Structures are given as C-alpha cells and as structure tokens.
Amino acid sequence: MTTKRKQYSNNFKFKIALEAVKGAKTVSQLAAEYNVHPTQIGTWKKQLVQQGKTLYTRPNDRQQREQQDKEAALYEQIGRLKMELEWLKKKAAAFD
C-alpha cells in the first residue's frame, strides 16, 4: 500500500522557516508543534536564508503560457507582414 506524500503550501513553508530562522524555538520543538520532520524544517530554513523572499513563489504557468502564445502569434504576424512588404517592393519596382 502506498501512502500519498504531504504537500505543504508556500505560506506554511515560509512561516515555519521564518520561525526557525528567528530561533525562538528549536527545530525539534517546531517539528513537534507542526507535525513536520525536523530535516524538512532544516531544508526550508536553509532555502529561506539562501534564496530569500522569492523562494516559495511559483510563477503562474497559465499566464506564462498565454504570454508565450500571444508572442508567437505576434511574431508570426510580423513575419507575414515583412514578406508582404518585400513582395510589394518588388512589384512597385516594376512600375518605376
């Protein structure tokens, strides 16, 4: 029988890591209080110290995907317009 892994929210991780950095309680006390393994708290604390505020924020994948799709469509349109412009230049040169 397999057990499902626990997934903690970014706010929860940040809260516990911040408490660990403050040092008001030991890692063991925090682990017992929040029912999290002490090694995990140590990892979160280390990440918080190294990477700071941007650590636990995830980029919005949907917004990134939409932005990339929009950029691809715009680049496609630019290419099409450049080709039309070159074609018109060639045709206009024949009338000169």
Secondary structure, DSSP 8 states (H G I E B T S, - for coil): ---------HHHHHHHHHHHHHTSS-HHHHHHHHT--HHHHHHHHHHHHHHGGGTT----HHHHHHHHHHHHHHHHHHHHHHHHHHHHHHHHHHH-
